[in-house]
Amino acid sequence: MFKKRIPSIDQIKDTKTTAMKYDVFGIGNAIVDIVTEVDDEFFIKNEVEKGVMTLVDEKRQLHLMSAIDMKKSKISGGGSAGNTVVALSQLGGKGFYSCLVAHDELGEFFLDDLNHHGVDTNLKFEHSPKGHSGRCLVMTSPDAQRTMNTFLGISSFLSPEHLNEEAITSSKYVYLEGYLVASPKGLEAIKEAKKIAEKNKIEVALTFSDPSMVKYFSKQMEEIVGASVDLLFCNDEEAMIFTGTDSLVDAREKLKQTAKRFIVTLGAKGALVYDGDAFINIEPFPANAVDTNGAGDMFAGAFLYGITHGHSYAGSGKLAALASSHVVRQWGPRLMRNHTQKILREFTG
């Protein structure tokens, strides 16, 4: 007579992971991107800080839009974490997104876009409050760098009440958008999401989102990090600002105190992945970049898809680098689903 075999802790954890309804629960701003082109003189003339995201009021944003030939612009669903969850979904993952839109045309556009990509959300358009949905003026310069001026609108009122605890506890990862630290209510929301995740042993991932968030909201960002996060996404500039260092070598060592694992994107030079034991260099894929908007979001989405679908950290990094190299070749932060599926076939084939 054979004894009943008792599963190991790792086997129990793997069973729980595969039974999860969502690969990633994301929380972030609901933003509709207005993507346009400007020359370098535009930034000087209109006193716009180039290369970063700046929060502006509606009057300032409308003033900038009046100085641009908007006939050449286009709109798309945006928001840092929103782009990431959509990328994950396009590759074949399942995501949930907590956000807030108003009962207006842009709000309906944003929710329809999430639904189109198979992303579940806490919102129903008919129950959305009055106001103005968030929008981001994305100004792309000749060097392919993106500069963003964002009017958060009603998204600035995103709060813990907009979380879906059942969705959080049914996810493999909770993904927190760093932009939310700029809003007191948003800060509360991501702190609560992290608390729920940690209580239920759900992995917590955080993106710094933009150098300006780390530079001007360092105290709030440190509140989010707390003792640690399981997975951190940042670029080299954000890594050095957050750690107070002036070299990537020093920054990556200090980041070990902040995150159990982390990814530092390096633009055209690829990325650096720390898997908790060793550093892995991710080689870049050559690309004729025309617009870097959304490259980091795509990287995070593809990486999260990889690690939640059986790929190693090295393999996930390679997939993420490949996917982000395709985003920068076009205008706008997102690819079409058939494009992402083609990338996945190229990666696995």
C-alpha positions in Angstrom: 0.0 0.0 0.0 1.4 3.4 -1.1 1.5 6.4 1.2 -0.3 9.5 -0.1 2.3 11.9 -1.5 2.2 15.3 0.2 2.8 18.2 -2.3 5.7 20.5 -1.6 5.3 24.2 -0.8 6.5 25.1 -4.3 4.0 22.7 -5.8 1.2 24.3 -3.8 2.3 27.7 -4.8 2.4 26.7 -8.5 -1.1 25.3 -8.2 -2.4 28.5 -6.7 -0.7 30.5 -9.5 -2.1 28.6 -12.3 -5.6 28.8 -10.8 -5.5 32.6 -10.7 -8.1 34.4 -12.8 -5.8 37.3 -13.8 -2.2 37.5 -14.6 -1.9 41.1 -13.6 -4.1 43.5 -11.7 -3.1 47.1 -12.7 -4.0 50.3 -11.1 -3.3 53.7 -12.6 -4.6 56.8 -14.3 -7.1 56.5 -17.1 -5.7 58.8 -19.8 -6.5 59.3 -23.4 -3.3 60.2 -25.3 -3.3 63.0 -27.9 -0.1 62.3 -29.9 1.4 65.0 -32.0 4.7 66.2 -33.4 6.6 69.4 -32.5 10.0 70.9 -33.2 12.6 71.7 -30.5 11.8 75.4 -30.8 8.3 74.8 -29.6 9.6 73.7 -26.1 11.6 76.9 -25.7 8.9 79.2 -27.0 6.2 77.7 -24.8 8.4 77.0 -21.7 7.8 73.3 -21.8 10.3 71.0 -20.0 11.4 68.5 -22.6 11.6 64.7 -22.1 9.5 64.4 -18.9 5.8 64.2 -17.9 4.5 67.4 -16.4 1.1 67.7 -14.7 -0.8 70.7 -16.0 -4.3 72.2 -15.5 -6.8 72.2 -18.3 -6.2 75.8 -19.2 -2.5 75.2 -19.7 -3.1 72.1 -21.8 -5.6 73.8 -24.0 -3.2 76.7 -24.5 -0.5 74.3 -25.8 -3.0 72.5 -28.0 -3.9 75.9 -29.6 -0.2 76.4 -30.5 0.0 73.0 -32.3 -1.4 71.9 -35.6 -3.8 69.4 -34.1 -4.9 68.1 -37.5 -1.8 66.0 -37.6 -2.5 64.5 -34.2 -4.3 61.3 -33.3 -5.8 59.9 -30.1 -5.3 56.5 -28.4 -5.9 54.9 -25.1 -3.1 55.6 -22.8 -2.0 55.8 -19.2 1.2 54.0 -18.1 -0.3 51.0 -16.3 -3.1 51.0 -18.8 -0.7 50.5 -21.7 1.1 47.8 -19.8 -2.1 45.8 -19.0 -3.3 46.1 -22.6 0.1 44.9 -23.9 -0.1 41.9 -21.6 -3.6 41.2 -22.9 -2.6 41.5 -26.6 0.1 38.9 -26.0 -2.4 36.5 -24.6 -2.5 37.3 -20.9 -5.5 38.3 -18.8 -5.5 41.7 -17.0 -7.7 43.8 -14.8 -7.4 47.6 -14.6 -8.6 49.8 -11.8 -9.0 53.4 -12.9 -11.5 56.3 -13.1 -13.1 58.1 -16.0 -15.8 60.7 -16.4 -19.1 60.3 -18.1 -17.9 62.0 -21.3 -16.7 61.2 -24.8 -13.1 60.4 -23.8 -14.3 58.3 -20.9 -16.4 56.2 -23.1 -13.6 55.9 -25.6 -11.2 54.7 -22.9 -13.5 52.0 -21.5 -14.4 50.8 -25.0 -10.7 50.5 -25.7 -10.1 48.4 -22.6 -13.1 46.2 -23.5 -11.8 45.8 -27.1 -8.5 44.5 -25.7 -10.2 42.0 -23.3 -9.2 43.9 -20.1 -11.7 43.8 -17.2 -12.2 46.9 -15.1 -14.0 48.2 -12.1 -16.0 50.7 -14.1 -19.2 50.8 -16.1 -19.6 53.9 -18.3 -23.2 54.5 -17.3 -22.1 54.7 -13.6 -19.2 57.1 -14.3 -19.3 60.5 -12.5 -19.7 63.8 -14.3 -16.5 65.7 -15.1 -13.7 65.6 -17.5 -11.7 62.4 -18.2 -7.9 62.6 -18.1 -6.0 63.4 -21.3 -2.3 63.6 -22.1 -0.7 65.8 -24.8 2.2 63.8 -26.0 4.6 65.9 -27.9 7.1 64.0 -30.0 10.3 65.8 -31.1 12.5 65.1 -34.1 14.9 63.0 -31.9 11.9 60.6 -31.1 11.8 61.7 -27.5 8.4 62.1 -25.9 7.4 65.0 -23.7 4.0 64.8 -22.0 1.8 67.4 -20.4 -1.0 65.7 -18.6 -4.4 67.0 -17.4 -5.6 64.3 -15.0 -9.2 65.5 -14.8 -11.3 63.1 -12.8 -8.6 60.5 -12.7 -7.0 62.6 -9.9 -9.9 61.4 -7.7 -9.0 57.7 -8.1 -9.0 56.3 -4.5 -9.1 53.1 -2.5 -12.9 52.8 -3.1 -12.2 52.1 -6.8 -10.2 49.0 -5.9 -11.6 45.5 -6.5 -10.2 43.3 -3.7 -11.5 40.1 -5.3 -9.7 40.9 -8.5 -6.5 41.7 -6.6 -6.6 38.4 -4.7 -7.3 36.6 -8.0 -4.2 37.9 -9.7 -0.6 36.7 -9.9 0.8 40.2 -9.8 -0.4 43.6 -8.7 1.1 46.3 -10.9 1.3 49.9 -9.4 1.7 53.0 -11.5 4.2 55.5 -10.1 2.3 58.4 -11.6 -0.3 58.0 -8.9 2.0 59.3 -6.2 1.3 62.8 -7.5 -2.3 62.6 -6.2 -3.1 62.2 -2.5 -6.0 59.9 -3.2 -4.0 58.0 -5.8 -1.2 57.5 -3.3 -3.8 56.1 -0.8 -5.1 53.8 -3.5 -1.8 52.2 -4.5 -0.8 51.9 -0.8 -4.0 50.0 -0.1 -3.6 47.8 -3.2 -0.1 46.9 -2.0 -1.4 46.2 1.5 -4.1 43.8 0.2 -1.6 42.1 -2.1 1.0 41.5 0.6 -1.7 40.3 3.0 -2.7 37.7 0.4 0.8 36.9 -0.7 0.3 38.3 -4.2 3.5 39.6 -5.9 3.8 43.4 -6.1 5.3 45.1 -9.1 5.9 48.9 -9.3 6.9 51.2 -12.1 8.5 54.6 -11.3 6.8 55.7 -14.5 8.8 58.9 -15.1 11.9 60.7 -13.8 9.8 63.6 -12.6 7.8 61.3 -10.2 11.0 60.1 -8.6 12.5 63.6 -8.5 9.6 65.6 -7.2 7.7 63.0 -5.2 10.6 61.0 -3.7 9.0 60.9 -0.2 5.7 59.5 -1.6 7.6 57.0 -3.8 9.5 55.8 -0.7 6.2 55.3 1.1 5.0 53.0 -1.7 8.2 51.0 -1.7 8.1 50.5 2.0 10.2 47.6 3.1 10.4 46.4 -0.5 8.6 45.5 -3.7 8.8 42.1 -5.4 9.5 43.6 -8.9 10.5 47.1 -9.9 10.5 48.6 -13.4 12.6 51.8 -14.0 15.0 53.4 -16.5 18.6 54.3 -15.7 17.8 57.9 -15.0 15.0 57.0 -12.5 17.3 54.4 -10.9 20.1 57.0 -10.2 17.7 59.7 -9.0 15.9 57.3 -6.6 19.2 55.9 -5.2 21.0 59.2 -5.1 23.9 57.9 -7.2 25.6 59.1 -10.4 26.3 55.7 -12.0 24.3 52.7 -13.0 26.8 50.4 -11.3 26.2 52.1 -7.9 22.4 52.4 -8.5 21.9 48.8 -9.3 23.6 47.8 -6.0 21.4 50.2 -4.0 18.3 49.0 -5.8 18.8 45.6 -4.2 17.7 47.3 -0.9 14.5 48.5 -2.6 13.3 45.5 -4.7 13.7 41.8 -4.5 14.0 41.8 -8.3 14.2 44.7 -10.8 14.5 45.7 -14.4 16.4 48.8 -15.6 15.7 49.8 -19.1 18.5 51.4 -21.0 16.8 52.7 -24.2 18.7 51.8 -27.3 21.3 49.9 -25.2 18.8 47.3 -24.1 18.0 46.5 -20.4 19.5 45.2 -17.2 17.5 42.5 -15.3 18.2 41.4 -11.7 16.4 38.1 -11.0 17.2 38.1 -7.3 20.5 36.3 -7.7 22.3 37.6 -10.7 22.4 40.4 -13.3 21.3 39.6 -16.8 22.1 41.9 -19.7 19.3 42.1 -22.3 20.6 43.0 -25.7 18.6 45.6 -27.7 16.9 44.9 -31.0 17.8 47.5 -33.7 15.0 49.9 -34.4 14.6 53.2 -36.3 12.9 55.0 -33.5 10.3 57.7 -34.4 8.4 57.9 -31.1 9.5 56.5 -27.7 6.1 57.0 -26.1 5.0 53.8 -24.5 8.2 51.9 -24.9 8.7 51.3 -21.2 5.0 50.4 -20.8 5.3 47.8 -23.5 8.5 46.5 -22.0 6.8 46.0 -18.7 3.7 44.4 -20.2 5.7 41.9 -22.3 8.0 41.1 -19.4 5.0 40.4 -17.1 3.4 38.3 -19.8 6.7 36.3 -20.0 7.1 35.6 -16.3 3.5 34.7 -15.8 3.5 32.3 -18.8 6.5 30.1 -17.9 9.4 32.1 -19.4 12.6 32.8 -17.5 13.7 36.3 -16.5 16.2 36.2 -19.4 13.6 35.0 -21.9 11.0 37.5 -20.6 13.6 40.3 -21.0 14.3 39.3 -24.6 10.6 39.3 -25.4 10.1 42.7 -23.8 13.1 44.2 -25.7 11.7 42.8 -28.9 8.2 44.2 -28.3 9.4 47.6 -27.2 11.6 47.9 -30.3 8.5 47.6 -32.4 6.6 50.3 -30.4 9.2 52.9 -31.0 9.0 52.4 -34.8 5.5 53.9 -34.9 3.5 56.8 -33.5 1.6 56.1 -30.3 2.1 53.9 -27.3 0.3 50.8 -28.4 0.5 48.1 -31.1 -2.4 46.3 -32.8 -3.2 42.8 -31.4 -2.1 41.1 -34.7 1.2 42.9 -34.5 1.9 41.7 -30.9 0.9 38.2 -31.8 3.4 38.3 -34.7 6.1 39.4 -32.2 5.2 36.5 -30.0 5.4 34.1 -32.9 8.8 35.5 -33.8 10.0 35.1 -30.2 8.8 31.6 -29.7 9.3 30.4 -33.3 
